[in-house]
């Protein structure tokens, strides 16, 4: 075992790190280390093939042993210098995990003892637990358990060979695999995480096995070698057996002497370990003593007392919270779920829904998922903030991580919960999760259950579902856009405002249920807010024909509509796009063709006058009251989306190019029945080059742009034209809204 000596030696090279990690993943940990070290197969060869820790080269030489007062000294059975650097500097990204690894190993020792006592012994085992203590003067951290303990040979096998897992061997020796034993540390580098924070590690152990003869063995290492000696005088809190690990902390790791820090780490990683974890912690007790500063009591009165604080060190249990997800959902009540939710996720609200289930079969896991009733604070500013992820992954009740992106999709970032797997494959570092079929199955089942819960909420409690959608609907719209696996599923859930939904949003299913007979399309319109969508010129014909129209009131809605494309065989159609085809009779089609021919000259002339401001000008059949409107081509973007996309660009050149492109997409549609368009046609024929005609052309275009949500190029010029019109009206002597009387003979 080697320590990361950053001051005197360089870290392992990236190439070496990649090679070793590749060996670890491909061959498995023990074989990989054996291969890297050129590990001989026989025990005699192994003793002859020890490698000294010297820079980049390794020299094989015969292992020397020294027996004496200080015990027997051994060399590690691997290329220690390089491999330990990789373990410490590459496999573990956070020093805090050393406590999780050692506590998990201690819990395994207790579980092994429980199993051996039930199968090989008549006497029941003593109550088992773990104890953690600190000594600030000696700068040591002690982790002790009264579990199965180890014999001398087991110390050599399990702690003397890097990547050797005593737990894995124990499980293998059980044979059939039918034994009811749940062990955590299935790979052998967890113990060496102690060297993340310690420059020396001492281990005292007394085995529960009969062949131990009650002997206690002492194992000690500073990294490059270790020694074993009998330690008959060492005391354990357990009477039968146990293991005590003493970490001599590095100077830069003194924070782990703080019991507050240890308490936080234990509650984070090991809160649901089966066996009690006790921390020797300072507590303040208050004693009641006579208050000498108070006046003497009168006859019949009691002496006035005061509280005096007194510091007391005592064993404090860290894992009082029980893993509620292991219980049958039928026996857990709502108050227990609420207490667990608030305690585990530091929440103040009540959970909106609770999903508690167990999966058995090829894989086995349990899950408990909550949907908060209010948006978690971490997500209020950034809806996908990494700090807002709170799906906690456990393996056999040991916390692994709560930031795995593969556990639930991004569009379920807001859910809180626990997934506890019995057989999830992990790499040599617990925080490194393999991309595995097991994880894919877990993800699929969790998502399925959450969607079922939301479906039930929609059917059984519409008001609560409305609250859910208000808070989290945008996540489902994002999921519809970016998650192809659940695209069809999420279409059922998305909701929008509509022209007939009133104060509530409507789903696509509800929209279809209200469709007119013969209607084969789902119509929608974009706009920045409900009011902007309602007054869109294209809505005039839809109201006349009594078609319901969905309102897409933000850029996400518009992107979402492009992803939906169709639903239940009915295509989504933007009524503000060119090519809108509303049902017409043969007579209406003939009338439109005649009108287009009549106004073809005006349309061509207007395009010439407006230049690049529009792509083309054409006669509209979607307008009833408005004189003109701006629409987009089939693949064009609405003005709302154009502004959103423009805000995402970073350079002036990009802005300029984008602005030109967006103008070229616009199509001006004119209403041939409107009096202004008829007057404009007359001006084109009589005085096409006059300033009044030019002003009218620009007023038609700019009015259509404003009501359609576009930004006009020069608001100053527009204001001048409006002022000029008002002055003309004032000079003519007619007030707005009045009209000269017509004399009828």
N, C-alpha and C positions, 0 to 999 in steps of 0.2 A: 504494500500500500504506500503510495507516495503522496506527499502534500504539494499543493501548488506553490512552489517557491518563486514568486514573481520577481523578487529582487535579485536573485542569483541565477535564474535560468529562464529562458524564453518559453512562451506558451507553445503548445503543440502546433505545428504548421497546419494550415487549412487543408493541404493535400492529405496529410496523415490523418487528420480528424475525419475527413470524408471517407477515406479508406476504411478506417476502423469502424465508423458508424455503419458503413455499408456491410461490413462483415457481421456486425451485430444484428442487423435487420435480416440479412439473407440466411446466415448459417445458424442463428441462435446464439445467445450470449456465451455459454461455456465453450462451444466449438469454435466460435470466432476468436475468442481470446487464446485458445489453444493453438489455432492456426497462425495467428499473428506472432505468437511467441515461439513458434516451431516446437510446440509442446510434445514431448515424447509420450509414448503410450504406456510403458511399464513404469512401475513405481521406482525401480532402481534408476531408470533413465531420467525420471522426473527429478530425483534428488541430485542428479549430475548436471541438470540443465537449468541452472539459476542464472539470471541475467543481472549484472550490476547496473546501477543507475548512473550512467555517465554520458551526458550529452545525447547525440544522435546515434552513437554506436553502441552495440551490446556485445559483451564477451561472455561466452559460455564457460563456466568453470564449476568445479565440484563444490557442492554446498558444504560449508563447514558448520559443525555444531559444537557448542561449548556447554558442557554441563558443569554446574557449580552452584554456589550459593544463590546466584541470581537466576537460576533456572536454565532451561534449554532454549537456545536461540535458533530461529529458522529464517530462511529467506522465502519470500513470497514466490508462488508458483506462476509467475507471469512476467512480462516485460514491464516491470512496475513503473519506472519513471514516465514512460510515454503513456501507458494506459491510465494511470491515475490522473495525469494532467487532463486527459480526455474526459474521464468521469467527472472530475471536479469542475472543469472549465467549459465543457460542452453539453453534457447530459442534463445538468441542472441549471436552470436559468435564474433560480431564486434561492438564496441561502436558507430562507425560512423552512424549506421543505425537509431539512435534515430532521427536524422534530417529528414531522409526520412519519418519516421513514422509520425512525427508531421506535416511536410509539406503536406503529403498525407491527413491527417485528415483535415487540413485547406482547402485544395482543395475541399474535400468533402463538407465542410461547405458552400463554395461558390456555388458548384453545387446544393446543397439543396435549397439555397436561390433563385437561378435562377429558379429552378423548382416550388417552392412555389409562386414566383412572377408571373409566367406564368399561374398558375392554380388557385390561391386563391386571387390574388390582381389585381387591375386595373392599378396601377402605376408600371412602369418598374423599375427594381432594378438598383441601382447605379452601375457603372463599378466596377467590383470586382478584387481584387488582394491580394497578400500576401506581408508582409514586415518583414524583419529580421534585428535586430539591436543588437549591443553589448555595454556593459558598462564595461570597464576594471577596473575602480575604484571600482565599486560595485560588480564586477565579476558576471555579469548577462548576459544572452542571451535571447532576446525577440523575439517571433514569433507571428505575429499578422495578422489577416485576417478580411475583412469586409463581412464575410459570414453570415450564418443564425443565429449564436449565440445560447445561451441556457438560458432557464428559470431556476429558482431555483430548481424545481423538476427534471429538466433534468440534472442539474449538479449532483444532488444526484444519479440519476439513472445511468448516463453514466460514471461518474468519481468516484462514491462512491462504485461501485461494480466491483470487478476485473473480467475481461473476459466478461464484458457487452458491447456490441457494439451498440452505438446509430445509426450508419449507418445501421447495419443489421435491427434494429427495424424500421428505416425510410423506408427501402425498403419493409419490410413486410407490413407496413401500407399502402403502395400504392395499395395493394389489387391485382388487376388483373395481375400485372407484365408487362403490355403493356406500361408503362410510359417510356418516353425517358430520362432516367437519368442514368449516368455512374458514380458510386461511387466506391471508392477504398477500404476504411477501413472496411471490412466486418466482422472483428473479433475484440475483445475488449481488447487486451493487448498492442496494439501499443502505446497508450498514456503512459503506464507505462515504456516504454523504456526510458522516460525522466530521470528516476532514475538511468540509467546507468552512467550519467554524473552529475546529480544534487542531492544535499542533501535536497533541498526544491523546491517545485514547486508552483507558484501562477498563478491562472487563473482568468481573468476578462472577463465577458461576458454580452452582451446585446442582447436580442432575437429580431428577425425580426417579430415574431408572434404578433398578435394584443393584446393578453392577457398579454404581457410583461409590458405594461404601461410605456415603456421607462426606466425601472429600470435596473441598472447595478448590477450584483452580483459578489462577490469576493469569490473564492474557494482557499484554501491553505492547503498544506500538507507537512509534513516532512517524511512521510512514514507509521507510525503506526496508524495515525488517520487523519481526515481532518476537516476543519471548513468552514462554509458558512456564509457570512455577506453581507449586502447591501453596495455598494460602489458608492454613487451618484456622486462623484467628478471625477471619472476616465474618461480620455479622450480617444477617439478612432479616428483613421484617417477616418473611415467610418462614414457617417452621420446617416445611418439607423440602422445598427447593426454591431456586430463583436465580435471577441474573441481574447484576448491577453494572451499569455502564457509566463510567466517569469520564467526562469530556474536559480536558484542560484547554480552556478557550484561548483563542488568539487575542491579542490586544485589541484588534479592530472589531472583535465580536463580543465585546463586553455588554452590549445591549441585551444579550440573551441571559444575563444575570438578573434582569428586571422581571419580577414576577408578573407585573402588568402586561408586559410584552408576551411572556410565555402563556399567560391566561388567554390573551387574544388569539394566539396561534393554535392553542389547543381547542378553543371553541370553534375556530374556523375549520381546521382539518380533521379533528378527532372527536367532535361533539357527540357522534352517534356510535362510537366504539362500544362493543358489548360489555366490556369490563370497566369498573369504575377507575377513573384517572384522578389521583389526588395530587394537589400542588401545595407544597409547604409555603403558606402565604401569610403575610402580615395582616392582621385584623385589629381594628380598634374597638375595644370594649369600654363601656362607661360604668364606673363604680360610683355608688351613692355614698358620700362622706359628709360629716357635719360641716356646715358652713361657718367657719370661725370668724368671718368678717361680719356676720349677722349679729344683731343684739341678742343677749341671753333670752331664752324663752321665758315667758311668764308662767306662773304656776298653772298646771293643767294643759299647757301647750306643748307641742312637739318641737324638738330641735329642728331648725331649718337646715335642709340638706342641699348639696350641690353635686353636679355630675363632673367626675374627673376622668379624662381619657387615659386609657392604658393600652399600650401596644402588646399584642399577643400573637405569637406565631402558632398556627395550627394547620392541620390538613384540611384543605378545601376541595370538595368534589367539583370537577370541571364539566363533566358530561352528564348533567341532570336531565337534559331534554331527551326524551325517548323517540326513537325513529317511528313516527306515527304511520309512515307508509308501509311498514311491515305488518300492520294489523289489517284485519278484514274490514273492508269499507262498511259492512253492515253494522259493525259495533262501534264505529267512530261517529260522534255527534258533531253538529255544526260548530258548537262553541270550541271543541277541541281543534277542529280545523282552523278556526279563526285565531286561536291562541298560537298555534304552530306557525301560521302565516305571518302574524305580526312579530313574533319572536325571531324567526329565522331570517326574514327579509327586512327587518327593521321598518315595518310599515305601520301607518297610523289608520288606514282605512280598512273597511271590511272587504273581503274578497267578493267579487261579483259572482264568480262561478268556481266550483271545485270539481276537478276531474281526478278520480282516484281509481287506479286499475292495476291489474297484474297480468303479465303475459307469460305463458308457459308453452313448452314445446321444444323446438330446436334450440331456441335461446330462452333465457328466463330473465325477466327484469320487472321491477315495480316502479310505478310513477305516480307522482302527486303534483298536479298542475293547477295553478290559480290564475284567474284573470282579475287584476286589480280593478276596483270600482272607480278609481281616479287614476289619471295618467301618472306613472312614476316620475318623481322630480327630475331624475337624470335624463329623461327623454323629452322634457318640456322644451328644451332649447335645441337639441339634436335628436331627431326621432330614431336615429340608428347609433347613438352613442355607445361605444364599447362598455362604458361604465354602467349603462342601463341594462345590459344582459344579465339575467339572474336565473338561468336554468342550471341548477347545481348537479354535477355528475358525481356519483359515488360508485365505488366498486367495493362491495362487501362492507358498506357503511363507512368507508374511508373517503373523505372528500378529495376529489381529483382536481376539478376546475369548474368555474362557472362562466367561462368565456369561450367555450367551444362553439364555433360557428356552425359546425355540422350537426349539433344535437337537435336544433330546431332551425327552420329557415329564417332568413332575415326579416321576413314580414311577420314573424311571431316574436320579435324582440321584446314586446311588452309583457309577455307571460312570465310568471314566476313559478318555479317548481323544482322538484327533485326527481332524478332518475337514478335508480340504484340497480346496477347490473351484477349478476353473479358470475358471468363468464365473458365480460368484455375484454378483448385482448389489448394489452398495453405493451409498450416497448420497455426498454431498460429504465427509463425515467418515467415515473407515473404521470407526469404532466405531458408526456409525448404520446398522443393517442394515434394508433394506427388507423389508416383509412381501411375500414373493414366492412364486410357484408353485415356483420352484427350491428354496427353503428347505423348502417342504412336502414336496417329493419326497425331498430329502435326509433329512429327519426320518423319513419313512415307511420308506425303505430301511434306515436305521440301526436303527430299532426292529425291523423284520422280521428283520434279521441277528442282532441280539442275542437275540431270542426263539428263533430257530433254534438258536443256540449253546446256550442253556439247555435246549432240547428234547433236543439231542444229549447233553448232560451227564446229563440225567435217564435216558436210555436206556442210555448206555454206562457211567456211573459213579454208581450210586445213592447210595453213601456220600458222594461229593463233592457231589451234588445236595442231600442232606440237610443238609450243612454250609451250602450256599448258602441254602437255605430258612430255616434257623435265623437267619442273619444278615440276609437281605434280604426274607423273605416278607412282612413288613408293608408294604413298598413296593408289592408286587403287589396286596395287598388294598386299599390306597389307590387304586391305579390302577383297580381294578375298580369302585370307588365313583364316582370323579370323571372318568374318561376314557371317554366313550361310544364313541369310535372303536375302542378295544381291549377293550371289556367282554366280548364273546363269546370273544375270544382268551384273555384272562386267566383265564376260568373253568377252563380246562384245567389251569392251573398251581396254583391255590390249594389249600392243604392244611390239614386240621384234625386234632385228636385225635379219636378215636372209641372207642366201647365195645368194639371188636374189633380195633383197630390196635396194641394193646400199647404198646411204648415208642416207636413211630414214628407220625408223622402220616400221614394218608391223603388221596389226591386223590378228587375226585368220580367219576372213571372207575373207580378201585379200589373205591370204595363200591358203585357200580352193579354191578360184577362179582360182588359178594358178596350182593346183594339176594336175599331169599327169593322163591320162585315166587309170582307174583300180586301182589307188592308194587309199588305204583305211585307211592310218595312217598319222598322223602329226609327222614329225621327228624333233628332236632337239638334240643339243649337248651342253655340258657345257664347259666353259673355262674362265679364268680370262682375259677378254677382247676379242674383235672381232678377233684380230690376232691369239690368242691362240686357239680359236674355229675353225678358218679357217684351221690351220695346223694340226688339230687333225687327227691321222691316219685313224680313222673311216670315215672321210670325203672323202677318196679316192674312195671308192666304190660308195658313194652317188653322187659324181661328174661324175663318169663313167656312172651311170644310169640316170643322170640328175634329181635327186630328190632335191627339195628345202629343206633346213634345217634351223630351227630356232636356233639362238645363245642365250643361257642363260649365260650371262656374269657376273653375281654376285650371291651370295648365295640367295638373295631374289627371283631372277628369278627361281632358282631351286626349292625352296620351293613352289613358285607359280605354277610351272608346276605340282608338286605333288598334288596340290589342284584342278587344272583344271581337270586332269584325262582324260577327253574326251570333244570334242566339236562337235556339230552337228552330233553325232554318230560316230565320228572318234577319235580313241584313240591316246593320245600323247605317243610317243616312244622315249626313249633316245638311240641314236645309239652307245653310249659308255657303254651300259649295256649288260650283257650276254643274249643270247636268241634272238638276233636280227634276225628277219625272213624276208628276202627280197625275192621277187618273183623269183623262179627258174624254169627252164624247167626240165623235167624228166631226160634229159641227164646230166644237171648240178648237179642234186641231186645225180645221180649215180656216177659221177666223184668225188664229195665231199666225199661220203662214202668210195670210194676206197682210196682216199688220207688220210683220217682219219685212216684207217686201216694201211696204209703204215707207217705213222708217230706216231702211237700209242706208240711204244717202246720209241721213242725219247721224247714224251710228259711225259711219266712216269719217265724216267731217269732225265729229267729237273726238275720235281717236287721234286725228291729226292735230287738233287743238291742244289736247292733253299730253300728247307725246309719251314719254316713258313713265308718266305717272300711273298709267294703266296698261294692262296687257292688251285689252280690246274693249269695245263697247258693243252691247247687244240689247235687243228688246227683251224685257223680262215678263214672265208669266206668274211670278211669285208675289208681285206687289199689288196692293189694292188701294191704299191711301197715300203712301209715300211716292215722291216723284222719281227717286233713284236709290240704288243701294250698291255697295261694293261687296263682291263675293270673291271667293278663292277658287282656283282650279281644283280638280279632284284630289291632287296630292299637295295642295297648298296648306299653309298654316294660318290659323286665325290670327287676328291682331293681338289677342291676348298671348298666344303662344309665341308670336314674333317678338313681343316685348320680353318675354321670359327668356327666350333663346339669346336675344341680344344682351341681356344682363349677364349671361354666362361667358360672353366673349371678353377678351383681355386687351386687345390692341385696337388702335384707331383704324388701321387698315381693314381688320376683320369687321368692325362696325360699319364702315363704309360699304364694303362688299355685301354685307348682310342687308343693309338698307336698300341698295339697288335691287338685289334679288327679291326682296319682299314686295317692292313696288311693282316689279314686273309681273308678279303673280296676280295682282288685283285685276278684277274684271268689273267694269261699270255696267250695271243693268239699269235701263230707263223704263219708266212706266208710260206707255203711249197714251193712256187715258187721262193723264194728269194735265192740268191746264198749263203749268209751267213748261212742261216738255212740248206741248203744242205751240206755246208762244216762242220757245227756243227754235223750233222748226221754222216758224215764220220769220224770225230774225236771221236765221241762216240763209233763207232765200232772198230776203230784202236788203239786209245790211250786215253781211258776215264779218266785215273788218272793223266795225265800230267798237268803241271802248265799252259801250253798254252790253253788246253781245259777248265780248270777252269776259266782262264781269259776271254775266249770267252763267256762262259755261263754268267758270271757276266756282261760283256759288253752288251750282248743282253738284259739282264734284266734292267740294269741301263739306257741304251739308251731308252728303252720303257717307263721307269718310268719318265725320264726327259721330253720327248716329250708329255707324257700324263698329265703333270702338277704335278706329285708326287715329293716329296722331297726324294732324295736318302739318305741312312743311313750314309755313310762315304764318303764325297766328296774327302778326301785325297786319299783313296784307288782307287777311280775312276780316279783321276788325274794320279796316278802312272801307272795304266793300259793303259791310253791314251798315256802317255810318253813312255812306253815300246813298244807300237805299233809303235809309230813314230820312235823310235830308230831302231827297226827291219827293218822298211821301208828304213831308211837311210843306214843301213849296207848292205841291199840287193842291193844298188846302183840304185834303181829306184825312180825317183821323183814322187810325187803325180800326178796322172792324166796321167802317161805314162804307156806303156805296151810293152813288148818284141815282136818283129815281129815274126810272125809264118812263117817258111819256108815250102812252099808248093811244093812237088815234082811233 
